[in-house]
């Protein structure tokens, strides 16, 4: 059986949100209690590469990375081999049930809060780098450097082998 060539790039994603209450408040207790289980499942999914994590204390997930010093802003930063594996985790697992209930735990943000971009295989993006990509998407819209699901759905997998180049 021939070996598949190693991928030269992976897919990074950042999703930020602002909790309705501090992480120890009963209003967000169900979400906080499920973090370790959902994150653990993600780490076991095919195509998972890396996740930004906090102290590793049970029940904190990756909520320790604060944005603008606000303790209720939380960030999820991960790297995946490709979009298909990320999509499978987000939409085809128990993660989807929590996503569908996000309004119970998170404020509705008035600005874009999700971005994906390509990273060289082996690169672990920082939160600062991820926030720069998010700001780029906010200011310029979807580009090859910072994009969302809609842009990715229009991508042509045959053009780059990883589905990250848009159709003309």
Helices and strands as residue ranges (DSSP letters): E 9-18, G 26-28, H 29-44, E 48-51, E 73-80, H 83-92, H 95-100, G 102-104, E 114-120, H 127-140, H 149-153, H 157-160
